[in-house]
Amino acid sequence: MGLLAQLKTHFVLQLLMGFVFVVSGLIINFIQLLTCVLWPINKQLYRKINTRLSYSLWSQLVMLLEWWSGTECTLFADQATADKLGKEHAIIILNHNYEIDFLCGWTICERYGVLGSSKVLAKHELLKVPLIGWTWYFLEIVFCKRKWEEDRDTVFRGLNRLKDYPEFMWFLLYCEGTRFTEKKHQISMEVAESKGLPKLKYHLLPRTKGFTTTLKCLKGTVSAVYDVTLNFRDHQVPTLLGIVNGRKYMADMSVRRFPVENIPEDEKECADWLHKIYQEKDALQDLYHKEGTFPGPSFTQPRRCWTLLNFFFWAALLLSPLINFACGVAVSGSPLLILGFSLFLIIASIAIRRLIGVTEVHKTGSSYGDEGAKKQN
């Protein structure tokens, strides 16, 4: 292992990076709170400011993937699709198999200039998570409890509010509803069998209500639906902890564009269309596992320097006073100060580890279809 690779796994260095992310995030959240006064006066100005504030936080995570770990994201798409990326409002359908699939999605958003304005349908529990949920709240992310009777009004209201969004917006949807695990896959395929649907090998059965509702509400705003299928070369199983430790992954993403006017308007026909898309995604994954690549021409959109410059800005702003304070504590010789600073470091490291834990496969996902989990909850 080279010296640089060893440095990337060093706890203190990772802790400093985590400190920059957490403290800058709290500052950004505070500024976002202040911008709320703009909403009744100039809603579009509020949105433009919050788009850039959100970018300043999320791009730090993208920086970890692109510059810290050096992970490469290769796209497989025809030229007509490639020419449209980042130049229209769109719904993005993503498979949900890996801890960093959201980060790969954000990386493509960043490279096409729509990271700050990207949207998702998020679990209501995430609203309580500092930095992540708070930033999403100010960004008008739609939160749902995954109980349609309770979510109906909230989801329709939140989606309809986005119809006049001033900048190109990508709405990222994980239609499977939860991250893939073998247990959930078995339960999902039992549901597929009971409904007379073809079984999927690499995906869970898509939950159609979120997709059909999003498409219905945003029709006239979004121009297309992009189906994105993600996999990693050499059977890699990437983790966010691996990214933090500087491990490089090779991601491949098949991208297919479907104009909105070619998608059925009827809810049942639209749901059937989505099931067909997932059957095609499954065939793409099967081909990838056999041949190690997706079909079609491939290209890599160059990474931009803005994520790195943004991180350097926050690091320069926040680390200098922290290091000065740490040096002052060390030379003071005060046991109380040293103990207090040590406790701060321990609490900070636990907080950062908990944030990483939000993405871990064995700790995430809903109990959809899992009656045992529902009873336990």
N, C-alpha and C positions, 0 to 999 in steps of 0.2 A: 504494500500500500504506500503510495507516494505521500509526501509531506502535506500537500494541499488536501488530499483525501482524508488524512488523519486530522487536520485542522477542522474539517467540516463535521467531524464526529465529536469534537471537543465540547463538553457540556457548557462551559462558560461562554463560548462563542455563540452557541445555540440559545443560551439564556439571554444574552444581550440582544440577539435578533428578536426573540420573543418579547423582550421588554419594549423594543421599538414598536412592534406590531400592536401590543396591548395599549401602551400609553398613547401612541398616535391615534389608535382607534377611539379611545375615550375622548381625546381632544376633538376628533372629527365628529363623534356623536354629540358633543356639547355644541359645536358650531351648527350641526344640523338642527338641534333643538332651537337655536336662535333664529334659524331661517324660517321657522314656522310662522313668524309674523308676516312673511311675504305671501303666504298661501292665499289669504283673502284679497290681497292687493294685486299681486301678479303671479298667478299660478305657474305660468311657463318659466318665469325667471327662477322661481323656487325649484322647479324641476331641473333646470340647467345647472344650477349651483350644486344641487344634491347629486346629480349625475357625476360631477367632477369630484365631489367629496367622497362618494362611494368608490370611484375609480382609485383615489389615493390610498384607500384601505385595501381593496381587493387586489390591486396590482402588486402589493407586497407578497401576496401568496403566489401570484403568477410569476413574480421574480424568482421565488424559490424553485419553481418548476423549471423555468427557462434558463436562468443564469446560475443558480446555486447548484442544482442537480444536473443541469445540462440536458434534460429530457427533450427528445425530439418528437414532434407531432407531424406526421405525414398525412396529407389528405389525398383521397382517391375520388375524383369527380371529373365529369366532362367539362369542357371549356365553357359552355354556356352557363353551367351552374357556378363555376369558379368566378365568372365575370359578375355574377349577381351578389356574391357574398359581401355583406356589410353595406349594401346599397338599397335595402328595402326592409320594411317591417316583416318579421317572419316568426313562425312557430317552429321550434327545434325539438324533434323527438330523439331522445337519447336512451340507450340501454343503460342499465343500472347494475353493473357487475363488480365494480372495483371501488376501492376507497378513494381514489383520486379521479374518478370519472368526471366529477363536477369541476375539478381543477383543469382537466384537459379541455372541458367545454369552455371554461373561462379563458383559457389560453387562446383558443380560436376566436372567442369574442374580442379579446384584447388586440390580436393581430389584425382584426378587421374593424377596430375602432368602436366597438359597441359594448365594451365591458361595463362601463358605468351605467348604461341604460338597459342592461340585461335583466330579465325578470324570471321569476319561477312561481309555481304553486308550492308553498312551503307548509310544513307541519306546524300547527299552532304552537306546539311546545317550543319551537325554535325562537318564537317571539320573546321568550324569557332569557335566552342566551345572550350575555353581554357581547357587544361588538357585532356579532353576526346578526342576531335578531333585531337589535336596535337599529343598525344601519339599514336593514331591509325594510323596517317600518317606515323610515323617512323616505325610502325609495319607492314607496307604494306597492311593495310586494303583497300578494294576496295570500293570507294565511287561512288554513282550513283545518278542521278537526277530523276530516275523513268520515264524517257522518252527514250524508247528503241532506237529510232533513234539517240539520242545524246549519249546514254550510251554504245552502242554496242562496239565501239573500245576500250573505257576505261575499260570496264568490261572484255573483252577478254584478253587485254594486262595485266591487273592486276592479273587475275586468272592464266594465263599461266606462269606468273613470279613465282608463288608459287609452281610450279611442283617439284622443287628441294629443297623444304624447308627441313632443316637439322634435325629438331626435330618433334616428333609426333604432328600433327596439327589437331585440331577440327574446322571445318568450320560451325559456327552456323547460321542457316537460319530461318527467320520468314517468311514463304511462304505466309502468309495472307497479308503481305505488310504493315499492320498498325494494331494498337491495337484494340481489339474488343470493340465496343460500340453497344448499341441497334440500334441506327440510322444507323450505318455502316452495321450492320447485316441485317437490313431490305433492304437496297440498294443492298447488296451483294446477297441476296436470290432472289431479282428481276432479277439480272443478271443470276443467276443459272437457274431460270425458263425460261428465254429467250433463254438459251443455251441448254435446255433440260437436265440439270444436277440435280441429287438428291439434295434436300435442306438439309442444315446442321443446327443443333439446337444450337450448342455451339461454332462453328467456322465460320469464314468468308471463302468465296470461295478462295482457294489458287491461287496465281498468279504463273503460271508454268514456265514462261520464265527464272526467276532467278535460279530456281532449275535445269532445263534442261541444261542451259548454264554452271552452276557451275559443274554439273556432267560430262558434255562433256569435259570441259577444264581440270578437275582434274582426269579424268579416267586414270588409270595407276599409280596414286599417292594415291588416297583414296581407301581403301579396302572395305568400307561398308558405308551404310546410316543407321543412328540410328533415329528411330522415338521416340520422347520423348513427352509424354503428361503429363502436370502438373495440379494439383489441390490442394486445401487446405482443411484440415479437418474442420468439424463443420461450414461449409459455411463461413469461414473467407475470408475477402477481404483485403489482405495485402497492405500496402503502404510503400514507402521508409521513409516517415516521422514517421510512426509507428516503423520501424526498428531503426531509429535514437533515438526515445524515449524509446528504449529497449523493445518493445513489442515482445513477442515470438509467432511465427507461426509454424504450423505443415504442411510441404509440402510433398506431395506424387507425385512420378514421375514414370510413366510406361515407360519402355525402351524396344524397339524391334529392333533387328539388322537384316538388309537386305544386304547380300553380293552384291557388285556392279555388278558382273557377272549375277545376277538374275534379274537385272533391265533392261527393254528394251532400246536399243540404239536409235531406231527411236524416233524423237522428239515428235511426236503426241502420240505414244504409251507410251513414258515416262511421258508425261503430263497426260494421262489417268491413269497411275499407281499412280501418285501423288494424283489425285482426289480420287482414291480408298483408298489410305492411309488416307486421311482426312475423308472419310466416316467411316473408321474403328476407327479413333481417336474420331469421334463423338459418335460412339457406346460405346467406352471406357468411355467417359465422362458421357454418359447416365447411364451406369452401376455404375459409381462412385457416381452419384447423388442419385441413388436408394439404393445402399448398403454401401456407405461410404468408399469404398476401391477399388483398382484395382485388377484384377485377377492375379494369379501366386504367386510365392514365393517372399518374401520381405527381404530386408537387408539394413543396414545403414553403409555406408563406413565411418570409423572413421575420424573425423576432425584432421587436422595436426596442429602442433604448430607454423609452419613457418609464418602464417599470423599474429599471435599475436606477435611473436618475431620481425617481420619486423616493425610493428606499434610501439613497444616499442623503437626500434632503432631510428626511426624518431622523436618520442616524446621526447626522451632524448636529441637528437641533437638540436631540434628547440624550445622546450618549456622553457628550462633553460634561454637562452638569452632574450626571450620574457618576462618572469616573472621578471628577473632582471631589464629590461628596464621599465616595468610597475611600479615596486617598486621605481625606480629612479624618474619617473614622479610624483608619488604620494608624495614623500618626498620633491620634489623640490618646490612644492607649486606654480609653474608657471601656471597661467591661460591659457597661450598660448599652453604650452605642454599638459596640461590636456585636453584642447579642441581638439587639434590635435589627441591625442590618442583616445579620445572618437569618433571622426569622423572615425578614422581607424577601430574601433570596429563595428561601424554602417555599414560602407561600406563592411567590411568582412562578417557580418551577412547577408546582402542583397545578396552578391555574392554567399554565400553558399546556401541560400534559392532558388536562381535562378538555381543553379545546381540541387537541388532537384526537382525543377519545371520541368526540362527537362524530368523527368520520369512520371509526373502525367498524368493520363488518359485523363483528360479534356483539357490538353495542348499539347498532343502528337498525333502522327499519321499523315498520309497523308490525302489528300482530295480525295483519290481514290474512284471513283464512286459517289462522292458528287458534283453534278454540281453547287449547291449553294455556296459551299465552294470555288470551283475553281473560280467562278465569283468574289467572295469577295476578294480572293487572288490577 
